[in-house]
Amino acid sequence: MPMTDDTHTTTRQTASRGLLLTASVALLVSLLTATGVVAIYDRRYAQKIVTMDLKGYIQAQRDKAVNGTASDEELRRGLDAMEAALFAEPANHIVLMKDVVLRNAREIKP
């Protein structure tokens, strides 16, 4: 039995709907994949710059020692806290002194 115009039109509409659905799914999967890859790259591999006011922190510790407001043990704990804060940063974070960075960098505070 030969195809009529109605059957031919219905077949074309079904085929174009299937093509549109396939293209939509492919686009959605591509967008989700690209977003995921960029997010993982940013979180784990992209280098980030953070700062620490090392000069100011050491100055504050020195002032406490000179004024006698902090014992030797408190000064040691303060320096250990500074060291722990530096070593707690992930490997993809670059720590610079605050004096070097002008703006837009997160600051580490022990």
C-alpha positions in Angstrom: 0.0 0.0 0.0 1.5 3.3 -1.0 2.1 6.1 1.6 -0.5 8.9 1.6 0.4 12.5 2.2 -1.0 12.3 5.7 1.2 9.3 6.6 4.2 11.0 5.1 3.6 14.2 7.1 3.1 12.3 10.3 6.4 10.4 9.7 8.3 13.7 9.1 6.8 15.3 12.3 7.8 12.2 14.4 11.3 12.2 12.9 11.8 16.0 13.6 10.5 15.6 17.2 12.9 12.7 17.7 15.8 14.8 16.3 14.8 17.8 18.5 14.6 15.6 21.6 18.0 14.0 20.8 19.6 17.4 20.3 18.1 18.7 23.5 19.4 15.8 25.5 22.9 16.1 23.9 22.9 19.8 24.8 21.9 19.2 28.4 24.5 16.5 28.9 27.2 18.7 27.3 26.3 21.6 29.6 26.3 19.5 32.7 29.6 17.9 31.8 31.3 21.2 31.0 30.0 22.8 34.3 31.2 19.8 36.3 34.6 19.8 34.8 35.1 23.5 35.3 33.9 23.3 38.9 36.3 20.3 39.7 39.2 22.1 38.0 38.5 25.3 39.9 38.3 23.5 43.2 41.2 21.1 42.9 43.7 22.3 40.3 43.5 26.1 39.6 46.1 28.1 41.4 44.7 30.5 44.0 46.5 33.3 45.8 46.0 33.9 49.5 47.8 36.4 51.7 49.1 36.5 55.2 50.1 39.5 57.2 53.2 37.9 58.5 54.9 41.2 59.4 51.9 42.4 61.3 51.5 39.1 63.1 55.1 38.9 64.2 54.9 42.6 65.3 51.9 41.9 67.4 53.6 38.9 69.0 56.7 41.0 69.7 54.6 43.7 71.3 53.0 41.2 73.6 56.3 39.9 74.6 57.8 43.3 75.2 54.7 44.5 77.2 54.7 41.3 79.2 51.0 40.6 78.3 51.9 37.2 77.0 53.9 34.4 78.5 56.5 32.3 76.6 54.0 29.5 76.3 51.3 31.8 74.8 53.9 33.2 72.3 54.8 29.6 71.3 51.2 28.7 70.8 50.7 31.8 68.7 53.6 30.9 66.4 52.3 27.3 66.3 48.9 28.6 65.3 50.5 30.7 62.5 52.4 27.7 61.2 49.3 25.5 61.4 47.3 28.1 59.4 50.0 28.1 56.7 50.2 24.3 56.4 46.4 24.0 56.4 46.2 25.6 53.0 45.7 23.2 50.1 48.6 22.6 47.7 47.0 24.7 44.9 47.0 27.8 47.1 49.9 30.2 46.8 50.6 32.1 50.1 52.1 35.6 49.6 52.8 38.3 52.2 50.0 40.8 52.5 52.5 43.6 51.6 52.9 42.2 48.1 49.3 41.8 47.1 47.3 44.9 46.4 43.7 43.6 46.6 41.2 40.8 45.9 43.0 38.0 47.8 41.7 36.1 50.7 43.8 36.6 53.9 44.8 33.8 56.3 44.5 34.7 59.9 46.0 32.4 62.5 
